[in-house]
Amino acid sequence: MASRPQLERKYSREYYREYFLNADADHDGYLSFHELFDVLKRAGYKDNEAKLKVYFEKYDKSGDNRLSLSEFLNAMDVVPENDQKAAMMRKCFQNHDENKDGKIDRNELDQIYLEMGKVMHPADLDRIMKSVDKDGTGALDYEEFIALMFPDK
């Protein structure tokens, strides 16, 4: 069985507080819809703008068309863990697709493992790539990458 990096991440209120502060582009202590939409897209969320607008309006309890930190944290408390993991995986894929071709090649995969503290033998990397690269391109598309990270799905 192919070894896979452990990409689990704990989503705490502190993590989301930092996320909020980084997303607050104008540093006014609130997130506008566009600030939220932009940062979520960069983080790998795939929901369309209309769907996100519905959530935004639901959690904008003050009705001022912006989210305070507490409103944002309350919204993040209800995001399903699987959605959080999926977004994290999309972001990991995007970050490591260095040449932006929509694929993770052997060298990019090696870098992922190195960042996780795992030095892979070249033969092991070749074996992993061969077992997961179902279309034979020599690189992993997003679905193949997910199959490697979550082999039970």
Backbone as CSV, one residue per row, in Angstrom:
resi,resn,N_x,N_y,N_z,CA_x,CA_y,CA_z,C_x,C_y,C_z
1,MET,0.843,-1.193,0.000,0.000,0.000,0.000,0.877,1.242,0.000
2,ALA,0.532,2.197,-0.813,1.334,3.416,-0.932,1.258,4.232,0.348
3,SER,2.379,4.778,0.726,2.414,5.663,1.877,1.835,7.003,1.469
4,ARG,1.174,7.672,2.399,0.604,8.970,2.075,0.941,9.964,3.165
5,PRO,1.124,11.211,2.799,1.398,12.226,3.807,0.195,12.394,4.729
6,GLN,0.452,12.719,5.951,-0.616,13.015,6.894,-0.917,14.509,6.801
7,LEU,-2.053,14.853,6.246,-2.396,16.248,6.011,-3.510,16.735,6.928
8,GLU,-3.695,16.046,8.065,-4.731,16.465,8.994,-4.358,17.806,9.598
9,ARG,-5.322,18.623,9.801,-5.099,19.929,10.403,-6.267,20.218,11.331
10,LYS,-5.973,20.694,12.488,-7.031,21.024,13.434,-7.502,22.444,13.149
11,TYR,-8.800,22.579,12.996,-9.388,23.885,12.750,-9.922,24.407,14.071
12,SER,-9.199,25.278,14.690,-9.582,25.853,15.963,-10.084,27.280,15.761
13,ARG,-10.686,27.802,16.793,-11.125,29.194,16.731,-9.930,30.122,16.524
14,GLU,-8.793,29.764,17.114,-7.588,30.579,16.928,-7.148,30.566,15.452
15,TYR,-7.200,29.391,14.827,-6.871,29.278,13.407,-7.778,30.202,12.593
16,TYR,-9.097,30.169,12.866,-10.040,30.991,12.124,-9.890,32.480,12.464
17,ARG,-9.494,32.783,13.685,-9.242,34.180,14.033,-8.105,34.732,13.181
18,GLU,-7.019,33.962,13.061,-5.895,34.371,12.215,-6.331,34.477,10.754
19,TYR,-7.142,33.535,10.316,-7.668,33.539,8.954,-8.453,34.828,8.704
20,PHE,-9.307,35.181,9.669,-10.104,36.400,9.570,-9.203,37.624,9.453
21,LEU,-8.215,37.703,10.323,-7.319,38.866,10.308,-6.563,38.974,8.990
22,ASN,-6.165,37.855,8.426,-5.476,37.868,7.131,-6.416,38.241,5.990
23,ALA,-7.683,37.883,6.125,-8.660,38.174,5.075,-9.131,39.622,5.105
24,ASP,-9.019,40.257,6.248,-9.496,41.637,6.425,-8.539,42.597,5.715
25,ALA,-8.707,42.693,4.401,-7.762,43.431,3.552,-7.644,44.907,3.933
26,ASP,-8.735,45.526,4.338,-8.672,46.949,4.667,-8.481,47.194,6.176
27,HIS,-8.326,46.122,6.924,-8.017,46.191,8.366,-9.023,47.022,9.156
28,ASP,-10.300,46.891,8.785,-11.326,47.631,9.522,-12.007,46.784,10.598
29,GLY,-11.566,45.533,10.745,-12.150,44.663,11.766,-13.386,43.918,11.306
30,TYR,-13.696,44.006,10.029,-14.858,43.340,9.442,-14.458,42.730,8.102
31,LEU,-15.234,41.737,7.677,-15.050,41.189,6.335,-16.231,41.586,5.473
32,SER,-15.941,42.243,4.377,-16.979,42.484,3.376,-17.199,41.170,2.638
33,PHE,-18.281,41.094,1.897,-18.531,39.883,1.117,-17.367,39.618,0.160
34,HIS,-16.863,40.659,-0.484,-15.794,40.463,-1.465,-14.487,40.037,-0.808
35,GLU,-14.192,40.566,0.363,-12.999,40.099,1.086,-13.129,38.610,1.409
36,LEU,-14.303,38.215,1.896,-14.535,36.815,2.245,-14.481,35.933,1.000
37,PHE,-15.149,36.342,-0.049,-15.181,35.552,-1.280,-13.769,35.366,-1.838
38,ASP,-12.992,36.435,-1.876,-11.630,36.364,-2.411,-10.753,35.424,-1.598
39,VAL,-10.807,35.532,-0.277,-9.936,34.703,0.550,-10.372,33.235,0.516
40,LEU,-11.660,32.988,0.461,-12.119,31.598,0.388,-11.741,30.963,-0.944
41,LYS,-11.857,31.707,-2.012,-11.446,31.174,-3.317,-9.957,30.838,-3.323
42,ARG,-9.145,31.726,-2.763,-7.702,31.450,-2.683,-7.410,30.237,-1.815
43,ALA,-8.277,29.987,-0.833,-8.084,28.848,0.065,-8.594,27.547,-0.541
44,GLY,-9.223,27.635,-1.699,-9.647,26.417,-2.371,-11.116,26.089,-2.284
45,TYR,-11.929,26.921,-1.676,-13.366,26.657,-1.645,-13.928,26.811,-3.041
46,LYS,-14.839,25.900,-3.388,-15.351,25.871,-4.746,-16.778,26.383,-4.890
47,ASP,-17.427,26.729,-3.789,-18.794,27.222,-3.909,-18.830,28.459,-4.791
48,ASN,-19.934,28.605,-5.510,-20.059,29.783,-6.364,-20.437,30.996,-5.522
49,GLU,-20.359,32.133,-6.136,-20.583,33.401,-5.437,-21.989,33.492,-4.860
50,ALA,-22.978,33.032,-5.599,-24.372,33.114,-5.131,-24.579,32.267,-3.879
51,LYS,-24.035,31.068,-3.852,-24.184,30.202,-2.684,-23.481,30.814,-1.476
52,LEU,-22.302,31.356,-1.688,-21.570,31.983,-0.596,-22.317,33.220,-0.084
53,LYS,-22.965,33.943,-0.976,-23.735,35.132,-0.580,-24.864,34.739,0.374
54,VAL,-25.509,33.607,0.128,-26.573,33.123,1.010,-26.022,32.878,2.414
55,TYR,-24.869,32.202,2.495,-24.240,31.956,3.807,-23.828,33.271,4.464
56,PHE,-23.260,34.138,3.674,-22.811,35.428,4.201,-23.985,36.166,4.853
57,GLU,-25.096,36.244,4.150,-26.266,36.954,4.662,-26.852,36.259,5.885
58,LYS,-26.781,34.935,5.916,-27.289,34.171,7.059,-26.511,34.488,8.337
59,TYR,-25.197,34.647,8.213,-24.363,34.848,9.402,-24.071,36.324,9.690
60,ASP,-24.503,37.206,8.816,-24.389,38.639,9.073,-25.557,39.041,9.964
61,LYS,-25.457,38.679,11.241,-26.570,38.866,12.188,-26.911,40.339,12.396
62,SER,-25.926,41.214,12.244,-26.185,42.644,12.447,-26.838,43.285,11.221
63,GLY,-26.789,42.593,10.076,-27.400,43.114,8.853,-26.677,44.297,8.241
64,ASP,-25.392,44.449,8.549,-24.641,45.603,8.039,-23.797,45.270,6.801
65,ASN,-24.058,44.130,6.179,-23.352,43.691,4.976,-21.858,43.492,5.188
66,ARG,-21.511,43.094,6.392,-20.136,42.731,6.702,-20.164,41.805,7.909
67,LEU,-19.123,40.985,8.011,-19.040,40.043,9.123,-18.026,40.526,10.143
68,SER,-18.455,40.563,11.392,-17.521,40.827,12.482,-16.764,39.529,12.763
69,LEU,-15.737,39.608,13.567,-14.993,38.403,13.937,-15.919,37.386,14.587
70,SER,-16.774,37.805,15.493,-17.657,36.836,16.163,-18.643,36.208,15.181
71,GLU,-19.174,36.986,14.245,-20.070,36.427,13.228,-19.322,35.412,12.359
72,PHE,-18.101,35.744,11.991,-17.290,34.844,11.176,-17.010,33.555,11.934
73,LEU,-16.615,33.657,13.198,-16.313,32.456,13.995,-17.554,31.581,14.163
74,ASN,-18.701,32.201,14.362,-19.945,31.428,14.465,-20.234,30.688,13.165
75,ALA,-19.974,31.325,12.036,-20.180,30.682,10.736,-19.221,29.512,10.559
76,MET,-17.970,29.687,10.964,-16.977,28.625,10.790,-17.255,27.422,11.687
77,ASP,-17.929,27.656,12.797,-18.280,26.551,13.695,-19.205,25.535,13.040
78,VAL,-19.945,25.951,12.018,-20.918,25.050,11.397,-20.465,24.502,10.039
79,VAL,-19.281,24.890,9.588,-18.773,24.354,8.321,-18.423,22.885,8.555
80,PRO,-18.996,21.975,7.765,-18.697,20.554,7.952,-17.193,20.267,7.810
81,GLU,-16.709,19.361,8.643,-15.288,19.022,8.638,-14.831,18.532,7.265
82,ASN,-15.679,17.773,6.578,-15.301,17.286,5.248,-15.102,18.436,4.264
83,ASP,-15.905,19.488,4.378,-15.724,20.656,3.518,-14.404,21.349,3.824
84,GLN,-14.064,21.416,5.100,-12.798,22.026,5.500,-11.622,21.214,4.947
85,LYS,-11.702,19.898,5.059,-10.624,19.035,4.553,-10.508,19.131,3.035
86,ALA,-11.651,19.160,2.362,-11.623,19.250,0.895,-10.963,20.556,0.458
87,ALA,-11.294,21.640,1.128,-10.676,22.922,0.790,-9.187,22.896,1.069
88,MET,-8.803,22.283,2.174,-7.391,22.182,2.512,-6.635,21.383,1.443
89,MET,-7.248,20.322,0.953,-6.593,19.495,-0.069,-6.479,20.246,-1.393
90,ARG,-7.520,20.996,-1.761,-7.437,21.784,-2.996,-6.314,22.811,-2.886
91,LYS,-6.219,23.435,-1.723,-5.169,24.442,-1.524,-3.793,23.783,-1.569
92,CYS,-3.647,22.634,-0.938,-2.372,21.907,-0.980,-2.008,21.578,-2.424
93,PHE,-2.982,21.078,-3.176,-2.746,20.747,-4.585,-2.310,21.989,-5.356
94,GLN,-3.042,23.082,-5.194,-2.721,24.322,-5.905,-1.338,24.842,-5.524
95,ASN,-1.024,24.779,-4.238,0.270,25.290,-3.771,1.445,24.487,-4.305
96,HIS,1.258,23.211,-4.504,2.370,22.359,-4.934,2.419,22.139,-6.439
97,ASP,1.398,22.576,-7.144,1.408,22.521,-8.607,2.214,23.722,-9.088
98,GLU,3.530,23.601,-8.978,4.432,24.736,-9.196,4.336,25.339,-10.595
99,ASN,4.175,24.495,-11.601,4.106,25.025,-12.963,2.669,25.316,-13.406
100,LYS,1.723,25.150,-12.484,0.306,25.493,-12.706,-0.296,24.807,-13.922
101,ASP,0.088,23.540,-14.113,-0.462,22.781,-15.223,-1.650,21.910,-14.817
102,GLY,-2.075,22.025,-13.559,-3.212,21.234,-13.090,-2.844,19.816,-12.713
103,LYS,-1.555,19.560,-12.548,-1.080,18.224,-12.192,0.062,18.335,-11.192
104,ILE,0.220,17.286,-10.395,1.346,17.158,-9.477,2.293,16.127,-10.077
105,ASP,3.489,16.566,-10.449,4.457,15.614,-11.012,5.266,14.979,-9.881
106,ARG,6.153,14.087,-10.233,6.938,13.339,-9.260,7.736,14.266,-8.349
107,ASN,8.364,15.287,-8.904,9.155,16.218,-8.100,8.267,17.023,-7.143
108,GLU,7.095,17.419,-7.614,6.168,18.159,-6.758,5.652,17.260,-5.625
109,LEU,5.392,15.993,-5.942,4.964,15.043,-4.918,6.076,14.824,-3.895
110,ASP,7.296,14.700,-4.358,8.432,14.557,-3.451,8.500,15.751,-2.498
111,GLN,8.262,16.948,-3.007,8.283,18.154,-2.177,7.197,18.111,-1.102
112,ILE,6.019,17.609,-1.456,4.937,17.473,-0.478,5.386,16.571,0.664
113,TYR,5.955,15.425,0.306,6.432,14.502,1.339,7.532,15.146,2.187
114,LEU,8.455,15.852,1.559,9.538,16.505,2.318,8.977,17.510,3.319
115,GLU,7.991,18.279,2.892,7.383,19.262,3.783,6.668,18.609,4.954
116,MET,6.292,17.365,4.771,5.634,16.625,5.843,6.657,15.873,6.702
117,GLY,7.934,16.068,6.369,8.992,15.436,7.157,9.301,14.011,6.755
118,LYS,8.901,13.633,5.571,9.125,12.258,5.117,10.013,12.270,3.873
119,VAL,11.180,11.664,3.995,12.097,11.542,2.867,11.761,10.241,2.150
120,MET,11.408,10.382,0.903,10.999,9.208,0.123,12.146,8.739,-0.763
121,HIS,12.322,7.438,-0.810,13.283,6.836,-1.730,12.724,7.002,-3.147
122,PRO,13.572,7.307,-4.124,13.071,7.498,-5.493,12.242,6.321,-6.017
123,ALA,12.627,5.104,-5.664,11.860,3.936,-6.123,10.462,3.933,-5.506
124,ASP,10.351,4.376,-4.251,9.035,4.448,-3.610,8.163,5.498,-4.285
125,LEU,8.756,6.648,-4.614,8.000,7.684,-5.327,7.519,7.166,-6.682
126,ASP,8.392,6.461,-7.380,8.003,5.894,-8.680,6.844,4.920,-8.520
127,ARG,6.902,4.076,-7.494,5.860,3.091,-7.236,4.529,3.792,-6.910
128,ILE,4.607,4.830,-6.088,3.400,5.573,-5.735,2.792,6.215,-6.978
129,MET,3.634,6.884,-7.751,3.129,7.547,-8.964,2.478,6.534,-9.897
130,LYS,3.127,5.407,-10.092,2.598,4.393,-11.011,1.267,3.836,-10.513
131,SER,1.147,3.635,-9.201,-0.078,3.037,-8.669,-1.261,4.013,-8.680
132,VAL,-1.001,5.299,-8.609,-2.083,6.279,-8.502,-2.375,6.973,-9.829
133,ASP,-1.402,7.053,-10.705,-1.546,7.743,-11.991,-2.334,6.865,-12.961
134,LYS,-3.651,6.874,-12.804,-4.520,5.969,-13.570,-4.568,6.285,-15.054
135,ASP,-4.364,7.554,-15.429,-4.445,7.898,-16.852,-3.090,7.821,-17.553
136,GLY,-2.044,7.452,-16.805,-0.725,7.220,-17.409,-0.008,8.451,-17.909
137,THR,-0.334,9.632,-17.390,0.302,10.860,-17.867,1.659,11.121,-17.216
138,GLY,1.967,10.372,-16.155,3.217,10.606,-15.439,3.091,11.689,-14.382
139,ALA,1.869,12.165,-14.168,1.590,13.184,-13.153,0.191,12.923,-12.597
140,LEU,-0.078,13.497,-11.429,-1.368,13.273,-10.777,-2.290,14.465,-10.994
141,ASP,-3.480,14.201,-11.547,-4.480,15.255,-11.591,-5.112,15.338,-10.202
142,TYR,-6.038,16.241,-10.011,-6.594,16.458,-8.676,-7.257,15.191,-8.134
143,GLU,-8.038,14.504,-8.947,-8.723,13.296,-8.483,-7.730,12.204,-8.090
144,GLU,-6.667,12.057,-8.858,-5.644,11.072,-8.517,-4.924,11.460,-7.222
145,PHE,-4.684,12.741,-7.063,-4.049,13.247,-5.843,-4.920,12.934,-4.629
146,ILE,-6.223,13.159,-4.746,-7.148,12.854,-3.648,-7.154,11.354,-3.365
147,ALA,-7.099,10.533,-4.399,-7.048,9.084,-4.197,-5.799,8.677,-3.413
148,LEU,-4.701,9.382,-3.635,-3.474,9.104,-2.891,-3.627,9.541,-1.430
149,MET,-4.166,10.710,-1.214,-4.279,11.244,0.141,-5.347,10.520,0.962
150,PHE,-6.406,10.099,0.300,-7.526,9.427,0.980,-7.846,8.112,0.253
151,PRO,-7.012,7.103,0.422,-7.172,5.865,-0.351,-8.462,5.101,-0.039
152,ASP,-9.120,5.399,1.057,-10.337,4.670,1.423,-11.580,5.217,0.753
153,LYS,-11.461,6.306,0.007,-12.648,6.924,-0.619,-12.892,6.344,-1.972
